[in-house]
Amino acid sequence: MQILILNGPNLNLLGKREPEVYGNTTFTDYFKTLQSKFGDIQLYYFQSNIEGEIITKIQEVGFSFDGIVLNAAAYTHTSVGIGDAVKAIETPVVEVHISNTHKREEYRHVSYISPGAKGVILGFGLQSYDLAIQSFL
């Protein structure tokens, strides 16, 4: 089984950025934990601050991988293009957020990803990624 974890803008700053919201762990460190926990799954990781690169990666794996765990971060609330890419592929996508976006600013309550996603997991910190991976098993 092949699953891509795809993170959007500013998630490269996890562990440094707003630790009261996102915690103190870098995603690189957490990814090692996920690889250890899900040793029989081929996990891949890609992060970009650039919308077009995220769309390209979705299209690249969207017909061959078994799942995509997508945290589009701020693009969740602004990118029709990423939302359309999710709808255009065959690979199921689980939308993930570290924080509970519904407890935050009102503009974060809208997702262009959700209508094309298999499901949405939010508010469980980095464990949201674990739950998303488990949804593909």
C-alpha positions, 0 to 999 in steps of 0.5 A, a space after each residue: 500500500 502506498 500513501 502520500 502525506 501532502 502538506 501545504 504552506 507553512 507546515 514546514 515550520 511545524 515545531 516553530 510556528 505557533 506552538 500553542 496551536 500546532 505543537 513543538 514537533 517538526 513534521 520531519 520528526 513526526 513522519 519518522 514516527 508514522 513510518 515506524 508505526 505503519 511499517 508495512 505501508 509505504 509512506 511518502 511525504 511532500 510539502 510545498 508552499 506553492 499551490 501549483 506544486 501541490 496540484 502537480 503532486 496530486 495529479 502525479 500520484 492520483 491514479 496510482 497510490 492507494 491514498 493521499 492524506 492532504 493538509 492543504 493548510 491555508 489553501 484549504 480555504 482559498 484554492 479552487 484549483 486544489 479542490 478541483 485536482 482532488 475531484 479529478 483523480 481516482 485515489 481517495 483523499 482524506 483532508 486533515 487539519 492539526 487544529 479544529 478549524 471550526 474553532 478558529 477564524 470564520 474564513 477557516 470554516 470553508 473548505 474547497 477540499 472537503 467536497 472531493 474528499 473521502 473524509 475530513 479529520 481535524 482537531 486531533 493535533 498531529 494524531 490527525 495524520 494517524 487517523 487518516 492513515 488508519 482510514 485507508 486500512 
